[in-house]
């Protein structure tokens, strides 16, 4: 299964709001999702993208590929879109204790 990180549209007519989700690449845009890793609100000035960095890094490490749009949002937010750099971004190891 090829996992993709992409946008799912929500919100009212002419008032879009997007959830940044991880899904099977064959699923429809607003279909079943595996996980939600953030939100994007283009109606604010400036548009706001929020990511749950730990979840995002985990999915990138598992091989999920961001869509072009999500990759641009990640770049604007200062996040890495490659698994190697995302793995170093606060993903606790199996033996480490969380405080």
C-alpha positions as CSV (number, residue, x, y, z in Angstrom):
1,X,0.0,0.0,0.0
2,X,1.4,3.4,-1.0
3,X,0.5,6.0,1.7
4,X,0.1,9.6,0.6
5,X,0.0,12.8,2.8
6,X,-2.6,15.1,1.2
7,X,-5.4,17.5,1.7
8,X,-9.1,16.6,2.4
9,X,-11.6,19.4,1.9
10,X,-14.0,20.3,4.6
11,X,-15.9,23.5,5.4
12,X,-18.9,25.3,3.9
13,X,-19.4,26.4,0.3
14,X,-16.9,29.1,-0.6
15,X,-15.3,28.8,2.8
16,X,-12.8,25.9,2.4
17,X,-11.0,24.3,5.3
18,X,-8.6,21.4,4.8
19,X,-7.4,18.5,6.9
20,X,-3.9,17.2,6.2
21,X,-4.4,13.5,6.2
22,X,-2.5,10.3,5.5
23,X,-4.4,7.9,3.2
24,X,-3.9,5.1,0.7
25,X,-3.0,6.7,-2.6
26,X,-6.0,5.0,-4.3
27,X,-8.6,6.4,-2.0
28,X,-10.8,9.4,-3.1
29,X,-10.0,12.9,-1.9
30,X,-12.5,13.0,1.0
31,X,-12.6,9.2,1.5
32,X,-11.2,6.9,4.2
33,X,-8.1,8.1,6.0
34,X,-5.4,6.4,8.0
35,X,-4.5,9.3,10.2
36,X,-4.9,13.1,10.5
37,X,-1.6,15.0,10.8
38,X,-2.6,18.6,10.6
39,X,-5.0,21.3,9.3
40,X,-4.8,24.1,6.7
41,X,-7.0,27.2,6.7
42,X,-6.5,29.3,3.6
43,X,-9.2,31.8,4.6
44,X,-7.1,33.4,7.3
45,X,-4.7,36.2,6.5
46,X,-2.0,34.9,6.1
47,X,-3.1,31.3,5.5
48,X,-2.4,29.0,8.4
49,X,-1.0,25.4,8.3
50,X,-0.7,23.5,11.5
51,X,1.1,20.1,11.7
52,X,1.4,17.5,14.4
53,X,5.1,17.1,13.9
54,X,5.5,13.8,15.7
55,X,2.8,12.1,13.7
56,X,4.1,13.7,10.5
57,X,7.6,12.5,11.1
58,X,6.4,9.0,11.9
59,X,4.5,8.7,8.7
60,X,7.4,10.1,6.6
61,X,9.6,7.6,8.3
62,X,7.2,4.8,7.3
63,X,7.4,5.9,3.7
64,X,4.4,8.1,3.2
65,X,4.9,10.7,0.4
66,X,3.5,14.2,0.6
67,X,1.6,15.6,-2.3
68,X,3.0,18.7,-4.1
69,X,0.7,21.0,-2.2
70,X,1.4,19.5,1.2
71,X,5.2,19.6,0.5
72,X,4.9,23.3,-0.2
73,X,3.0,23.8,3.1
74,X,5.6,21.9,5.0
75,X,8.4,23.9,3.4
76,X,6.6,27.2,4.4
77,X,6.2,25.9,7.9
78,X,9.9,25.0,8.1
79,X,9.4,21.2,8.2
80,X,11.4,18.7,6.3
81,X,9.6,16.6,3.6
82,X,12.2,13.9,3.5
83,X,12.2,10.9,5.8
84,X,15.9,11.2,6.8
85,X,15.5,14.8,8.1
86,X,12.0,14.2,9.5
87,X,13.3,11.2,11.5
88,X,15.5,13.5,13.6
89,X,12.6,15.8,14.3
90,X,11.4,14.6,17.8
91,X,10.5,11.0,17.1
92,X,11.3,9.1,20.4
93,X,13.2,5.9,20.1
94,X,11.7,2.6,21.3
95,X,14.0,2.5,24.4
96,X,13.6,6.2,25.4
97,X,11.2,7.2,28.1
98,X,8.7,10.0,27.4
99,X,8.4,12.7,30.1
